[in-house]
Amino acid sequence: MAIIKWEPMNSMLDDFFNEEDVFMPMRRANRLVPAIDMYEDKDNVYIETALSGIDPEKVNITVEDDILKLEGSAEHKSEVDEKNYYRKEIRSGHFTRAVALPKKVKADQTKAEYKDGILKVTLPKSEDVKPKPIKVEVKK
């Protein structure tokens, strides 16, 4: 089991950039807000989000000032009149999700791929945040 460092500032920044949720938490339940997983390796930061049923051509990804923003729309067409539903949990409409990135990235080299309903965004880290080995000289 991996240990994940708790970084409260990142969480607060996420809340700030999704400010509607901060001021009106009940509205989130009625909106389409894709959940994300964010992780890194030595070269990249990765963000994955489940966008099942959403046309990947209708998803816009932008990176600016170390903020990743996902925008798009989900369309769910149904032949059933809404007033006959017992339950309606499949969301449709416009969505926006912005998250603060934990590291500086090369925004112009961002890549995204969509496979089996999962959008995976790969953001290469800037050179100044990658670990650099330092050779220690030993004098005898």
Secondary structure by P-SEA (a helix, b strand, c coil): cbbbbbbaaaaaaaaaaaccccccaaaaaacccccccccccccbbbbbbbbcccccccbbbbbcccbbbbbbbbbbbbcccccccccccccccbbbbbbbbccccccccbbbbbcccbbbbbbbccccccbbbbbbbbcc
